[in-house]
Amino acid sequence: MHQFTVEPIVPLNIGGYDISFTNNSLWLMIALALILGFMMMGMKRQLVPGRWQMAVEGLTGFIDNMVQVNIGPEGKKFMPYIFSLFVFILTANLLGLFPLSVIPGQHQFTTTSQFSITGVLAVLSFSIVLIVGFWRHGFHFFSLFVPHGTPKIMIPLIAAIEFISFMVRPFSLGLRLFVAMIAGHILMEVFGNFIVGTSNAFIADPLSGGGLMGLLVALISFFFIVGVTALELLVCAIQAYVFALLTSLYLNDAVNLH
């Protein structure tokens, strides 16, 4: 589990508070630098767009279409936030798969495998939903917990269920991303250890039954880890999309009170 450990790079304590610059902070800054670089190279506004400009415009159009479909015309104002969420989560997820571990003593760090990061993003999204809901509708926002057409005798039960479901949203947002990232990396680590351990057994005694069995296990583990890596690339994109999609759906409830 060392790959998930937050370690200080530049220790710093002020007034009894630990504000050290950590590996988590470093990889957050790397993600920010990559996002800024990608956006700057793609915002040249050339008459004949290049590859970077087409990539940025395509990504922007994708998120804009998501917001328009899920929120409607008023969703335009939330597009920068949804876009920032999607791009940051996607970049952070992909950085966690960067093969830095091939360098002895080094390993990549997945910031989205920390609940402190995913939880903050979830609480931020949930807070925006609450602010928008009460700002637009006042106390009428509570009507969200009583679906239209609910029989009067069922209102207390339905309202309680809807309220609990509503309050669970930030936890489900943060936990879903956190669990998906940490589970995938643990699985890759397990298969990686199988390959190293069984390969060492084969090298130590290649002609014995244990050595040949170790080689077979290493080959099987290698094919498994290739498949898991491909799956992780897909999960990185899906989790970023799901987080942005659910945020837009929750904002739709706050704007339109569905």
Secondary structure, 3 states (H helix, E strand, C coil): CHHHCCCEEECCEECCEECCEEHHHHHHHHHHHHHHHHHHHCCCCCCCCCHHHHHHHHHHHHHHHHHHHHHCHHHHHHHHHHHHHHHHHHHHHHHCCCCHHHCCCCCCCCHHHCHHHHHHHHHHHHHHHHHHHHHHHHHHHHHHHCCCCCCHHHHHHHHHHHHHHHHHHHHHHHHHHHHHHHHHHHHHHHHHHHHHHHHHHHHHCCCCHHHHHHHHHHHHHHHHHHHHHHHHHHHHHHHHHHHHHHHHHHHHHHHHCC
